[in-house]
Amino acid sequence: MLDGVVPFPPEFAARYRQKGYWEDRSLASVFDETFSSFADRTAVVTGSERIRYRELAQRVERLALHLLELGIQPLDRVVMQLPNVPEFVYLYFAFQKVGAIPVMALPPHRYLEIRHFVQLTEAVGYAIPDRMGDFSFVALAERIKNECPSLRHILVQGGETPAGYTSLNKLLQRDSGLGRDALGSVPINPTDPAVFQL
C-alpha cells in the first residue's frame, strides 16, 4: 500500500469480498474484459471520428507500453490536466494498465494548484495540452518542472512539444520497443489506489 493512503478496514474488505463486491481484480483487467466484449461498438466519438472499443484497446496498449519504456511504474503518480479529448481516455486507461496513479486536475487549474499537486503527491509526470486559447501549459510545466525535482516526464497533447518533453500524439502513432508481454509482468495490486481525485 502506498504510504499515506488509509486502507479499508479489514472487516469491511472481508465483507465486500464475501458478498462478491470485490473480486480482487485490477481496474485494467475489468476494462480489458469490457473492451473485448464490446469490441465492435463505438466507445468514443470525437468530431466525425468514431472509435470502437477494439481501437481504443489498441491505442491504450500502445500508450501503456510507451509509458513502461519511459520508466513509469506502479504507484507512480502523474498529474493529468488534459481537456475532453480522446488522448485523455487513452492515457487514463494506459495508467491503469501500468499501475500508475493519475492525479486528476481541471483544465482551469494553474501554477498554485498544479505545483501543490505535484509536490504533495511527488508526481513523476504531468500530462497537459500544449495550450488552450492563449494559455501555454508548456510554459507552466517548465516552471513547475524547474521547482519540483520529482517531476521527470511532461506528456504533451497537441502540436507544441519542446525538446525533452514527450508528445502523446507521436507515441500513439508508433509502436514502442517493448512486446505486449511486458504488460503481463507489471505487478498491479488491486487494493492499491487507482486514481486521486479532488
N, C-alpha and C positions, 0 to 999 in steps of 0.2 A: 504494500500500500504506500502511496505517495505521502511523504512527510507533510503534516498539516491538514490532511484530509481525514475527517472523522468517519470511521466505518459505521455501517448499520449495526445496531445492537444485535448480538448473536441470536437472541431469541426471535427477533423479527426475521432475520435471514433464514433461520431454520423453518419458521412457519411459512415464509414465502416459497421456499423450495418444496416443502411438503405439499402445499396447495398447487404447485405447478406454475406459480407466477414467475419464479426464477428458474431458468434452465441451465444456468452456468455456461452460457454461450456469449461470445463477444458480439457487439453490435454488428461488426463486419460480417460475421457468419450469418446473421439474420438477414442483413442486406443482400449478401450474395445469393441466398436462397430466394429472396423476393425478386431480384434481378433475373434469375434463371427461370422462375415460374412465369414471369410476365415478359419474357424476352422480346416478343414482337409488339408489345403495347407501347404507346407513347409515354415516356417518362418526363420529358422536359420540352417545353415549347418556347422558342426564343425567336422573335420576329417571324419569318416564314419557315424557319427550320424546326423540324420535329425530330427529337432524339429518342430513339427507342431504348428500352431497358438494356438490350444487348449492347448497344453502342455506349450507353452510359457505363456499363460494367467494364468494357474495354478501355475507355478513357480513364476511369478510376484506377484500374490496374496499372496502366501505363504510368500514370502520375505517381502512384504508390511506389512503384519500382524506382522511379527517379528520386523520390524522397529518401528511400533507403540508400541510394547511391550518394546522395548529398550528406548522409550520415545522420538523418533524423531517426530517432529511436523511440521505442515505447517509453511513455511517460514524459517525453519532451513536450514542452508547451510552446504553442505557436499562436500569436495573436492574429486573428482573422478579421480584416476590415474591408472585405470585398462587398460591393453592392450586389444587387439582384441580377447576377449574370451566371451563365452556365458554369464558368470556372469555379464559382463558389460551391456549387453542388459537387463537382468533380473533386475539388480539394478537400471538402468536408469528409466525403466518403474515403478518400485516399488516406487521410489522417487516421480514420478508424481502422483501416487495413494495416497500418504500420504501428498502431497503438499510441500514436502521438495525441496530445490533448489540445484541441482548438480552444482558444480563449476568445469568445465572441465579443467583438467590438462593433459599434454602429458607425456607419459612414460619416455622420457629423462629428464624431469624436476627433479631438485634435491633440496637440502636444501634451497637455497636462494629463489627460485621461490615458493616452496610449503609453506614455512614459511610465505612469503608475502601473498599468497592467504588465508591462514588460518587466519592470523591477520587482513587483510583488510576486510574479509567477516564475521569475528567472527564465523568461521565454528565450528560446534559441532562434526563433523565427518570427517573421512579421509578414503577412500576406496582404497586399494592397493593390488598388488600381493605380495606374500611372498618374492619373489625375481625374478630377471631377470638376467640371466647369473651369474656373480659373485657379483652383487649388491644386498644388502639386504634392501628392502623397510621397513621391520620391524624395523631395526636399525634406519633408517631415521625417521620413525613415532615416535619411542621412544624419539628421540632427540626433535622433534617438539612438542610432547605432553608435555614434561617437560618444555617447554618455552611458551606455549600458553594455558592459563587457560580455554579458551572456548572449547577446544578440549576434548570431553568426550568419543568418540567412534572411535575405529580403526577397520574397517571391512577388513578382510584379505581373499584373494582368493589364494588358494594353500595349501600346507601341513604344513608350519611352522607358527603356530598360538600360540603365547605365552599366558600365563595366563593373564587375564584382557582384552584381545582383543577378537574380535568376528569373528569366522570362517564363511564365506559366504557359503562354501561347507556344513558345518553342518546345517546351517539354512535351506538350500534347501532340506535337507534330512529328516526333521521332521516338523510336524505341530506346529504352535505356540499355546499358551494357549488362544488366542482370537478367537472368532467366526467371520465368514465372515461379519456379520452385523457391526462390528467395523469400517470397511472401509466406510460404508454408512454414518457414523456420522462425518466423517472428514470434517471440514469446509474449502473447497478449493474455493478461489475466482478466477474466470477465468481471471481476469485482473492483478493478481499478476504475477511476473516473474516466468517462468518455468525452466529456465536454465541460468547460467552465463558462457559465452564462451569468450575466448581471441579474 
